[in-house]
Amino acid sequence: MDYELMAGRPASNEGRAEKELRVYDFLDALGISYWRTDHPDAEAHTMEDCARIDAVLQAAVCKNLFLANRQHTSFYLLMLPGEKPFRTRELSAQIGSSRLSFGTPEEMEEMTGCAPGSASVLGLMNDAEGQVQLLVDRELLGEEFIGCHPCVNTSSLKIRTRDVFGPILAAAGHRMLVVDLAGK
C-alpha cells in the first residue's frame, strides 16, 4: 500500500478511535497546522516499521520511550532521534533518577492514553495531573518538523517542531526538560 500525506484531520470519523479524534480536536482548537498519513496495514511498533511512513512524512521521527523510576513514582516520556541508541545510565545522570526502566503498559495508557507502540508527545494532553515529565533530546530541537502518532499507531502526523514544543506543550500543561544524549 502506498501512503499519502494529507493536510489536517480525516474527512470522516468512521473507524477512528475516540482518542485519535480528541488529538485532532485539540490541534484544531489550537489552530495548529499538521499533515497526516494513515497506515492501518502497518502499525508502527518499531523503528523498522516506520521506514515507509518516514519517507512520506519527511519529518524527524522520534523514539518515544515511556520510562519510570524504580519505585514507579516518577514517570518520563523521552523523545530522541529514531536512530540514536538509548543509554539508561546517561539519562539517569542528567535527570537525577537512578534505575530507570520502562513504565508498564497500564501506567502508560492511564497517564497518556497511549498503548505501547503509540507513545507520543500528544498523549501529554491526557495527563491532566502532570504525572509525566517530558524529556527531549536537544538534537530534536534543531529539526523543522517532528513526526508523531495521534495516540494510535495506525496514523502518523507531521507537525512543526516549534508548534510541538510551544503552543501544544503549553496547552497540554507540560514543560520539557532538554537532555543531551550522546547515544554512544
Salt bridges, closest charged atoms under 4 A:
GLU20 OE2 - ARG16 NH1 2.85
ASP25 OD1 - ARG9 NH1 2.95
ASP28 OD2 - ARG9 NH1 2.84
ASP38 OD2 - ARG16 NH2 2.77
ASP38 OD1 - ARG36 NE 3.08
ASP41 OD2 - ARG52 NH2 3.98
GLU43 OE1 - HIS45 NE2 2.87
GLU107 OE1 - HIS72 ND1 2.92
GLU109 OE2 - LYS19 NZ 3.42
ASP127 OD2 - HIS174 NE2 2.80
ASP137 OD2 - LYS84 NZ 3.12
GLU139 OE1 - LYS84 NZ 3.02
ASP180 OD1 - ARG138 NE 2.67
